[in-house]
Amino acid sequence: MASIYTNETPDVVKNAKGIHLITQSTPNGQKVQIFLEELAAKYGTEFTYNAINIGTNEQKSDYFLRINPNGRIPVIVDNTVSPPFPVMETSAQLVYLQEKYDKDNLFAFTDPLEQSELFQWLFFWHGSGAPYQGQTNHFLRAAPEKIPYAIKRYKDETLRVWGVLEIRLSGKYTGEPREYLAGKGKGKYSLADIGTWAWVKGWKMSFSEEEFAFPHLLKWIDRIAEREATKIGISDKYSLKK
């Protein structure tokens, strides 16, 4: 079996001994950065990482595509197994890390119904939230021309999926407001929140305060922002090195 590493693979990647993260501190990168910091804080989990500049298309290079054929960050490689095992897609990465390192299920559930809720909300955001918010940001801020239809469509859909989160957190149909997305009662901080927060917290990039009329979602954003691992996971620690 051919190795995922070649002579072109950076030393920091191919010489890593444990979990290694290749990232850039975008919302997707921050999901995994935050969770690795949570694992390090709770269990002393060790990992290494390096940041790349996706603006240079390094993620489309041959060495990177051997690790992640989709050519997207982040990607993790587990060097504790032989051969080294790469994991692409942020939700899959979060689940892989939780199953391997979160022995006390601090960020997941032992009850199968609660765990199902975690997966429902994690996948809801992965498939129905991040793509809309990402396209909103693109067409408003990066597209070479302003296309009103595209801007309106993606803004409307982003507001809609935020509204879904607001319904969940507000307890509109249960009569009991929640603090987190999954779990009984007020819920428990879990992968579902980590996988969603990194995107939603950036709402000001493309929306006004008048548009973001989601009071329970705002409280949820602020609640998670106060976690120490969250602060480290989005900090300059993961900035590109000059």
N, C-alpha and C positions, 0 to 999 in steps of 0.2 A: 504493500500500500504506500503510495507516494506521500511524503510529508507535506503538511500544510506550510512548512517553513522552507525558504530557499535562501540563497546567498543574498538576495535583494531584501529579505525581511529585516527590518531594523533590529539591532542587537537587543534593545529594550524589550522587544516583543519575543524574539526567539530564545532569549536567555532567561525568560521569566520561569519561576519554579512553581508558583501556585496559580491562583486566579489572576488573570491579567485582563485589564480593560483598555480598549482603544476607544477614545471618545473625543468629542468636542462638547463644550458646555452649552449645548442647545437644550431645549426642553426634553428631547429624547435622551440625550446624553445624561442630563441631570436626573432622570428617573433612576438610572442604575447607579450613578454616583451617590445619590442620597441613600439608596438601599445598602450599598456597600459600607457607607459610613454608619448606618444603623447597626449593621452586623458587627462592624469593628467595635462600636461602643458597647454593645450588649454581650458579645462573645469573644472579643479580641480577634476576630477574623482578620487574617492578613491578606493583602492583595497588592498588586502593583498596577500601574496605569501609565499611559502616555496620551497626550492630546495631539491631535493632528488638525491641520487647517483644511477643512473640506472645500474652501474656496480655491484651493490649488488642485482639486480632484485627486488627491492622494488616495482617497477611498475607491478610486476606479483603477488604481494601479494593479499590476499582476500579483504582487505579494499580498495585497489586501483582498483581492477577489478569491484567492485560494482559501482565505479564512472566512469571508462572507461573500458569496457569489452575487448578492444583491447590491454590493457596493455602497452600503449605508453604515453610518455610525449610530449608536455604539455597537461594538461586538465584544464578547468576552471569550477568552480561551481558558479552559481548565487544564493546566499542566500537571495536575496531580494524578491524571490517568494517562495511560499509554495505549495508543498515541494521543497527543493532546486533542482535547475535544472542544471545538468551537460552537458557540451558541449565538445565533442572530435573532433579531426581533426582540424589542424591549420587554414585551410581556412574557415571552418565553425565557428571557434572561432572568427576570424577576422570579419566576416560578422555579427555575433551575437553582438559583442561589438560595431561595427559601427552603427548598426541599433538602439541599445539601448542608446548609449551615444553621438554619433556624430550628434547632432541635427541640426547643420549648414552644414552638409555634406562636411566638410573640407577634408575628406579622401575618398569621394565617389562622385557621381554625381546625379543630379536630372533629367538630360536628359537621357531618356531610352537607347539611342544608345551609349552614353558615358559610361553609367553604364554597358551595355553589353560588351563594350571593357574591362572594369575593370574585369568583371567575366571571359572573355576569357583568359586574360593574367594571372590572378590569378590561374585559373584552369590549364592553360597550364603548368605553373611551377610546380604546385602541382602534376600533373599526368605525365608530360613528362620531367621535369627538375630535381627535387630533387631526384627521384629514381635513375636516371643515375649517378648523381654526388655522391650520397651516396654510390652506389655500386663501383664506381671508387675508392673512398677513402677506402672502405672496402678491396677490392682485392689488392690494392697497399700497404696498411698499417696494416691491421688487420688479413687478412686471414692466416691460419697456413701454407699454401704453396702458392708459386707464380704460378698462372695459366695464361700463356701468352694470351690464347684466351679470357678469361674473362676480363683481364686488357685492351686488345686492344678494345674489343667490347664496354666496358663501357666508356673508354676514348673517343673513336670515337663518341659515341652517346652524351656524354657530350659536346664535341666540336660542334657537330651539333646543339644542342639546344641553346648553347651560340650564335651560328651563327644566329639563328632565332631572338634572342634578339638584336643582332647587326644590322640585317636588319631593324628591327622595329625602333631602336633608330637612325640609320644613315639616315633614310629617303630615302633609296636606290631606292624605287619604287614610292615615293611621291614627291621627290625633296626638302623635308623640314626635316632637322634633328630635333629630339625630345629630350626633357630633361627627360620625364617620359613616362611610357608605355601606359597609357590610357588617353583619353581626346582629345579634339580638339587642333589643332595647335601643339604647343610644348608639350602639355599634362599637367597634374597636378599630383603632388605627391598623391598617393592613396594606397589603400590596395594592388593593383597589384604590386607596387614597394616594399612595406614592405614584402609581402609574397615571393618575389623573391630575394631581396637583401641579406637577412640573409644567404642564401646559396652561392650565386655567389661571394660574397666578400671573400670567403675562397678559391679562385681558386689556390692560391700558395701552398696549401696543397699537391696537386697531379699533378700540371702542371708547366711547365717552362714559362718564359717570352716569349720565342720564340713560344711556343704553343698557348699562350693566345694572339692571334693577333686580338683583338677586341677593337679598339681605342674608339669608342663611348660607348661601354659597360664599359670600364675603367673610362671614364669621369662620367658616371652615378654612378658607385660605389663610386667614390670620392665625388660626389655631395651629395649623401645621407649620406655618412659617416660624413659630417660636421654638420648634424642636431643634436641639443643638445639631443633630445629624443633618437636618435640612439646611441649616445655615452653612455648615461645612461643605455639603454636597453641591451648593450653588456658588461657593466662594471662589476667590482668585486662586485657590489651590489647584483648580482645574483649568486655569487660563493657559493659553498658548505661551510656551516659553520663547522668549526673544532669541 
